[in-house]
Amino acid sequence: MSVHERLAIIRRNIDEACRRVGRGNNVRIIAVTKYVSIERAKEAVAAGVLDLGENRDDGLLQKYEAIGKEATWHFIGTLQSRKVKNVIDRIDYLHSLDRLSLAQEIEKRATKPIKCFVQVNVSGEETKHGLSSKDVIPFIEQLRNFTKIEVVGLMTMAPYTDDEQLLRRCFRELKQLQQRVQALHMANAPCTELSMGMSNDYAIAVEEGATFIRIGSALVGEE
């Protein structure tokens, strides 16, 4: 199945999810291209997906070289501080801000403000990165004077499970935390966005308030 055909299905599912909960469709689809070729990533752009996500610096640099500013670039994986200099001026969004040392390196290396999602480990799984929910607001408050970091939202990875209620609990907790951050009216942290939901659970995430969903296998997989 082509990317264009897969995209039509995903967009239809998003529309239906939005209708079920009575929300407007302001959902952005990020094509996670980390496991596919440059040609497949170009196919996604040609189909109308202008947001591309990579989780390794070398993968991002290779595709950026080939595609450039035709796409909006999202770094969605753990970013090592020593690799910040390689990618920071090529990305538009970072979805994995989770520690002060990384923020300090971005502040040092970036030549423009970077839109960042603070990564939250809502599920508490030891295998996942991210801050605990209780540490998110104190962390964002530490960033008040950082000129190169704009906290546009929060990101989480839900457990890989068919348990719909567990997924909803994770997504709802992130939404509630986002609302608490917004209520503080911090200039550096408008926190208007939620990055949550992947190929297996994006419809549920949309129902719970996602504004960015990260879709790999369901969109660009199986070339």
Secondary structure, 3 states (H helix, E strand, C coil): CCHHHHHHHHHHHHHHHHHHHCCCCCCEEEEECCCCCHHHHHHHHHHCCCEEEECCHHHHHHHHHHHHHHCEEEECCCCCHHHHHHHCCCCCEEEEECCHHHHHHHHHHCCCCEEEEEEECCCCCCCCCCECHHHHHHHHHHCCCCCCEEEEEEECCCCCCCCHHHHHHHHHHHHHHHHHHHHCCCCCCCCCEEECCCCCCHHHHHHCCCCEEEECHHHHCCC
